[in-house]
Amino acid sequence: MENKWIAIAIDGPSGAGKSTIAKLLAKELAYVYVDTGAMYRTVGYAALSAGIDPTDAESVVAMLPSIRVDLAYDNGVQKVLLNGDDVSDRIRTPEASMAASAVSALPPVRQFLFHLQQDMAATHNVIMDGRDIGTVVLPHAQVKIFLSASAEDRARRRYDELVAKGMDVAFEDVLADMKQRDYNDSHRAAAPLKAADDAVMVDTTGNTLEQSVELMKNLIKERLG
């Protein structure tokens, strides 16, 4: 039976603007936005909070049965819950980002979140962003986009975001973290970051947010006919 729901998969490296753009597009198109990166950040954050090294695979996997990750929507704004507790802001630190990169390399963690992600797409029109949405999670998505920008451009956006939240960070550190995360994500054994064969490549280097959203919106409408 053909799926009556439409799925839009947006993949790409850290800091490419996937979440921000997907969120705005979902609002305009009245789709449900699913931030898979936030789910991995939540697992990474759970490990850090429990005093577990996110690179300690055995301990991270042993922790999984004790946690529940949920997405909730409050006035259209997505909130990420860890065992019922809203951790949306706490998972946005550089530490949580690197922890997410470590735990997302573990097949049991990917399996743990995989069903939740697929269930969302089986019951709603969704825009889902991440690293392996078009290749693994939603291989039959009607629209697949691989969104990227230069490492410097992405680090600048992430740096501005963190500074706006009052965090004391150095641009050089954010850039180094970004390059390390790119390497980790594209070299991991489980579902490495790569573009699906049928994905449309979009580079937003130098674009304003408005330009990127408009570009993606036109592309999606064109693809859906």
DRENMI-645864 format. One line per field, with one value per residue (C-alpha): residue number from 0; residue in three letters; chain; x, y, z. Coordinates in nm, 3 decimals, decimal comma. Last residue first. Layout:
! residues N
pos = (NUM | ...)
code = (ALA | ...)
unit = (A | ...)
east = (X | ...)
north = (Y | ...)
up = (Z | ...)
***
This chain:
! residues 225
pos = (224 | 223 | 222 | 221 | 220 | 219 | 218 | 217 | 216 | 215 | 214 | 213 | 212 | 211 | 210 | 209 | 208 | 207 | 206 | 205 | 204 | 203 | 202 | 201 | 200 | 199 | 198 | 197 | 196 | 195 | 194 | 193 | 192 | 191 | 190 | 189 | 188 | 187 | 186 | 185 | 184 | 183 | 182 | 181 | 180 | 179 | 178 | 177 | 176 | 175 | 174 | 173 | 172 | 171 | 170 | 169 | 168 | 167 | 166 | 165 | 164 | 163 | 162 | 161 | 160 | 159 | 158 | 157 | 156 | 155 | 154 | 153 | 152 | 151 | 150 | 149 | 148 | 147 | 146 | 145 | 144 | 143 | 142 | 141 | 140 | 139 | 138 | 137 | 136 | 135 | 134 | 133 | 132 | 131 | 130 | 129 | 128 | 127 | 126 | 125 | 124 | 123 | 122 | 121 | 120 | 119 | 118 | 117 | 116 | 115 | 114 | 113 | 112 | 111 | 110 | 109 | 108 | 107 | 106 | 105 | 104 | 103 | 102 | 101 | 100 | 99 | 98 | 97 | 96 | 95 | 94 | 93 | 92 | 91 | 90 | 89 | 88 | 87 | 86 | 85 | 84 | 83 | 82 | 81 | 80 | 79 | 78 | 77 | 76 | 75 | 74 | 73 | 72 | 71 | 70 | 69 | 68 | 67 | 66 | 65 | 64 | 63 | 62 | 61 | 60 | 59 | 58 | 57 | 56 | 55 | 54 | 53 | 52 | 51 | 50 | 49 | 48 | 47 | 46 | 45 | 44 | 43 | 42 | 41 | 40 | 39 | 38 | 37 | 36 | 35 | 34 | 33 | 32 | 31 | 30 | 29 | 28 | 27 | 26 | 25 | 24 | 23 | 22 | 21 | 20 | 19 | 18 | 17 | 16 | 15 | 14 | 13 | 12 | 11 | 10 | 9 | 8 | 7 | 6 | 5 | 4 | 3 | 2 | 1 | 0)
code = (GLY | LEU | ARG | GLU | LYS | ILE | LEU | ASN | LYS | MET | LEU | GLU | VAL | SER | GLN | GLU | LEU | THR | ASN | GLY | THR | THR | ASP | VAL | MET | VAL | ALA | ASP | ASP | ALA | ALA | LYS | LEU | PRO | ALA | ALA | ALA | ARG | HIS | SER | ASP | ASN | TYR | ASP | ARG | GLN | LYS | MET | ASP | ALA | LEU | VAL | ASP | GLU | PHE | ALA | VAL | ASP | MET | GLY | LYS | ALA | VAL | LEU | GLU | ASP | TYR | ARG | ARG | ARG | ALA | ARG | ASP | GLU | ALA | SER | ALA | SER | LEU | PHE | ILE | LYS | VAL | GLN | ALA | HIS | PRO | LEU | VAL | VAL | THR | GLY | ILE | ASP | ARG | GLY | ASP | MET | ILE | VAL | ASN | HIS | THR | ALA | ALA | MET | ASP | GLN | GLN | LEU | HIS | PHE | LEU | PHE | GLN | ARG | VAL | PRO | PRO | LEU | ALA | SER | VAL | ALA | SER | ALA | ALA | MET | SER | ALA | GLU | PRO | THR | ARG | ILE | ARG | ASP | SER | VAL | ASP | ASP | GLY | ASN | LEU | LEU | VAL | LYS | GLN | VAL | GLY | ASN | ASP | TYR | ALA | LEU | ASP | VAL | ARG | ILE | SER | PRO | LEU | MET | ALA | VAL | VAL | SER | GLU | ALA | ASP | THR | PRO | ASP | ILE | GLY | ALA | SER | LEU | ALA | ALA | TYR | GLY | VAL | THR | ARG | TYR | MET | ALA | GLY | THR | ASP | VAL | TYR | VAL | TYR | ALA | LEU | GLU | LYS | ALA | LEU | LEU | LYS | ALA | ILE | THR | SER | LYS | GLY | ALA | GLY | SER | PRO | GLY | ASP | ILE | ALA | ILE | ALA | ILE | TRP | LYS | ASN | GLU | MET)
unit = (A | A | A | A | A | A | A | A | A | A | A | A | A | A | A | A | A | A | A | A | A | A | A | A | A | A | A | A | A | A | A | A | A | A | A | A | A | A | A | A | A | A | A | A | A | A | A | A | A | A | A | A | A | A | A | A | A | A | A | A | A | A | A | A | A | A | A | A | A | A | A | A | A | A | A | A | A | A | A | A | A | A | A | A | A | A | A | A | A | A | A | A | A | A | A | A | A | A | A | A | A | A | A | A | A | A | A | A | A | A | A | A | A | A | A | A | A | A | A | A | A | A | A | A | A | A | A | A | A | A | A | A | A | A | A | A | A | A | A | A | A | A | A | A | A | A | A | A | A | A | A | A | A | A | A | A | A | A | A | A | A | A | A | A | A | A | A | A | A | A | A | A | A | A | A | A | A | A | A | A | A | A | A | A | A | A | A | A | A | A | A | A | A | A | A | A | A | A | A | A | A | A | A | A | A | A | A | A | A | A | A | A | A | A | A | A | A | A | A | A | A | A | A | A | A)
east = (0,498 | 0,645 | 0,997 | 0,919 | 0,750 | 1,053 | 1,301 | 1,101 | 1,091 | 1,463 | 1,567 | 1,329 | 1,464 | 1,826 | 1,765 | 1,587 | 1,871 | 2,119 | 2,341 | 2,723 | 2,769 | 2,423 | 2,525 | 2,232 | 2,282 | 1,958 | 1,946 | 1,894 | 2,221 | 2,172 | 2,437 | 2,682 | 2,722 | 2,813 | 2,537 | 2,731 | 3,105 | 3,190 | 3,407 | 3,166 | 3,031 | 3,369 | 3,540 | 3,260 | 3,258 | 3,631 | 3,589 | 3,304 | 3,493 | 3,794 | 3,567 | 3,399 | 3,740 | 3,872 | 3,557 | 3,623 | 3,336 | 3,182 | 2,812 | 2,554 | 2,290 | 2,372 | 2,736 | 2,628 | 2,427 | 2,701 | 2,955 | 2,722 | 2,678 | 3,052 | 3,131 | 2,898 | 3,057 | 3,409 | 3,323 | 3,188 | 2,818 | 2,598 | 2,247 | 2,181 | 1,815 | 1,582 | 1,219 | 0,966 | 1,125 | 1,165 | 1,504 | 1,357 | 1,584 | 1,881 | 2,003 | 1,765 | 1,769 | 2,136 | 2,290 | 1,990 | 1,677 | 1,316 | 1,039 | 0,724 | 0,371 | 0,239 | 0,163 | 0,426 | 0,691 | 0,664 | 0,683 | 1,005 | 1,179 | 1,066 | 1,175 | 1,526 | 1,595 | 1,700 | 1,837 | 2,075 | 2,179 | 2,236 | 2,446 | 2,689 | 2,834 | 2,551 | 2,688 | 3,017 | 2,877 | 2,608 | 2,875 | 3,056 | 2,737 | 2,653 | 2,994 | 2,950 | 2,625 | 2,280 | 2,151 | 2,072 | 1,834 | 1,585 | 1,623 | 1,253 | 1,218 | 0,976 | 1,246 | 1,450 | 1,217 | 1,295 | 1,065 | 0,943 | 0,762 | 0,422 | 0,241 | 0,410 | 0,512 | 0,669 | 0,952 | 1,034 | 1,349 | 1,311 | 1,603 | 1,676 | 1,686 | 1,959 | 2,216 | 2,375 | 2,434 | 2,620 | 2,824 | 2,934 | 3,012 | 3,242 | 3,286 | 3,007 | 3,203 | 2,934 | 2,890 | 2,512 | 2,467 | 2,726 | 2,540 | 2,202 | 2,353 | 2,475 | 2,128 | 1,973 | 2,219 | 2,120 | 1,752 | 1,833 | 2,007 | 1,684 | 1,495 | 1,150 | 0,935 | 0,568 | 0,437 | 0,223 | 0,417 | 0,521 | 0,583 | 0,771 | 0,985 | 1,079 | 1,178 | 1,366 | 1,569 | 1,668 | 1,736 | 1,939 | 2,145 | 2,467 | 2,597 | 2,682 | 2,701 | 2,410 | 2,081 | 1,729 | 1,461 | 1,111 | 0,840 | 0,487 | 0,213 | -0,024 | 0,217 | 0,138 | 0,000)
north = (1,885 | 1,747 | 1,809 | 2,166 | 2,247 | 2,111 | 2,312 | 2,631 | 2,589 | 2,505 | 2,822 | 3,038 | 2,893 | 2,945 | 3,304 | 3,387 | 3,237 | 3,459 | 3,280 | 3,298 | 2,921 | 2,764 | 2,466 | 2,246 | 1,897 | 1,727 | 1,371 | 1,070 | 0,891 | 0,973 | 1,213 | 1,089 | 1,095 | 0,747 | 0,496 | 0,283 | 0,254 | 0,614 | 0,808 | 1,080 | 1,166 | 1,160 | 1,375 | 1,632 | 1,633 | 1,706 | 1,987 | 2,142 | 2,105 | 2,284 | 2,561 | 2,604 | 2,614 | 2,877 | 3,087 | 3,103 | 3,036 | 3,208 | 3,123 | 3,400 | 3,239 | 3,490 | 3,377 | 3,018 | 3,111 | 3,341 | 3,055 | 2,807 | 3,045 | 3,116 | 2,743 | 2,673 | 2,942 | 2,828 | 2,462 | 2,561 | 2,502 | 2,193 | 2,064 | 1,724 | 1,722 | 1,428 | 1,468 | 1,183 | 0,995 | 0,622 | 0,583 | 0,737 | 0,626 | 0,490 | 0,695 | 0,992 | 1,033 | 0,950 | 1,265 | 1,451 | 1,635 | 1,524 | 1,719 | 1,520 | 1,461 | 1,254 | 0,894 | 0,670 | 0,946 | 0,978 | 0,599 | 0,596 | 0,838 | 0,652 | 0,324 | 0,454 | 0,599 | 0,275 | 0,132 | 0,428 | 0,382 | 0,008 | 0,085 | 0,316 | 0,603 | 0,829 | 0,800 | 0,974 | 1,253 | 1,323 | 1,353 | 1,607 | 1,813 | 1,775 | 1,919 | 2,205 | 2,296 | 2,262 | 1,965 | 2,180 | 2,405 | 2,136 | 1,930 | 1,923 | 1,642 | 1,356 | 1,086 | 1,306 | 1,539 | 1,738 | 2,032 | 2,131 | 2,463 | 2,450 | 2,594 | 2,327 | 2,018 | 1,715 | 1,492 | 1,200 | 1,023 | 0,761 | 0,644 | 0,346 | 0,083 | 0,287 | 0,298 | -0,042 | 0,082 | 0,389 | 0,177 | -0,071 | 0,198 | 0,405 | 0,697 | 0,891 | 0,866 | 0,802 | 1,036 | 0,995 | 1,352 | 1,292 | 0,979 | 1,154 | 1,444 | 1,203 | 1,041 | 1,388 | 1,500 | 1,195 | 1,296 | 1,661 | 1,546 | 1,369 | 1,700 | 1,599 | 1,883 | 1,802 | 1,956 | 2,271 | 2,379 | 2,716 | 2,578 | 2,276 | 2,506 | 2,720 | 2,415 | 2,257 | 2,578 | 2,608 | 2,235 | 2,198 | 2,514 | 2,353 | 2,351 | 1,981 | 1,811 | 1,735 | 1,556 | 1,685 | 1,422 | 1,531 | 1,273 | 1,291 | 1,077 | 0,867 | 0,572 | 0,337 | 0,000)
up = (-0,865 | -0,544 | -0,671 | -0,787 | -0,456 | -0,267 | -0,479 | -0,442 | -0,063 | -0,051 | -0,237 | -0,033 | 0,293 | 0,184 | 0,075 | 0,403 | 0,609 | 0,425 | 0,178 | 0,180 | 0,169 | 0,122 | -0,093 | -0,206 | -0,353 | -0,463 | -0,331 | -0,561 | -0,476 | -0,106 | 0,023 | 0,282 | 0,660 | 0,778 | 0,862 | 1,113 | 1,040 | 1,124 | 0,881 | 0,762 | 1,106 | 1,283 | 1,017 | 1,009 | 1,393 | 1,401 | 1,147 | 1,350 | 1,679 | 1,525 | 1,394 | 1,735 | 1,903 | 1,658 | 1,712 | 2,086 | 2,327 | 2,632 | 2,608 | 2,638 | 2,414 | 2,140 | 2,172 | 2,103 | 1,790 | 1,659 | 1,698 | 1,523 | 1,229 | 1,209 | 1,230 | 0,935 | 0,719 | 0,811 | 0,739 | 0,395 | 0,335 | 0,301 | 0,249 | 0,095 | -0,009 | -0,055 | -0,164 | -0,197 | 0,093 | 0,011 | 0,185 | 0,503 | 0,790 | 0,594 | 0,295 | 0,290 | 0,668 | 0,725 | 0,876 | 1,016 | 0,911 | 0,893 | 0,724 | 0,786 | 0,659 | 0,949 | 1,061 | 0,901 | 0,908 | 1,288 | 1,327 | 1,124 | 1,362 | 1,676 | 1,520 | 1,438 | 1,784 | 1,960 | 1,633 | 1,601 | 1,964 | 1,910 | 1,595 | 1,784 | 1,577 | 1,696 | 2,050 | 1,963 | 1,745 | 2,003 | 2,273 | 2,052 | 2,022 | 2,392 | 2,479 | 2,227 | 2,410 | 2,249 | 2,454 | 2,760 | 2,568 | 2,460 | 2,781 | 2,877 | 3,135 | 3,058 | 3,065 | 2,830 | 2,642 | 2,330 | 2,258 | 1,914 | 1,885 | 1,711 | 2,013 | 2,229 | 2,036 | 2,203 | 2,085 | 2,312 | 2,433 | 2,705 | 2,915 | 3,142 | 2,865 | 2,687 | 2,972 | 2,894 | 2,536 | 2,666 | 2,910 | 2,642 | 2,385 | 2,609 | 2,365 | 2,538 | 2,868 | 3,130 | 3,428 | 3,417 | 3,294 | 3,020 | 2,903 | 2,907 | 2,710 | 2,443 | 2,426 | 2,405 | 2,139 | 1,936 | 1,960 | 1,882 | 1,563 | 1,464 | 1,448 | 1,321 | 1,184 | 1,130 | 0,809 | 0,769 | 0,455 | 0,598 | 0,948 | 0,817 | 0,600 | 0,901 | 1,109 | 0,817 | 0,769 | 1,135 | 1,171 | 0,850 | 0,898 | 0,774 | 1,133 | 1,143 | 0,803 | 0,571 | 0,533 | 0,466 | 0,404 | 0,301 | 0,367 | 0,231 | 0,383 | 0,172 | 0,186 | -0,098 | 0,000)
***
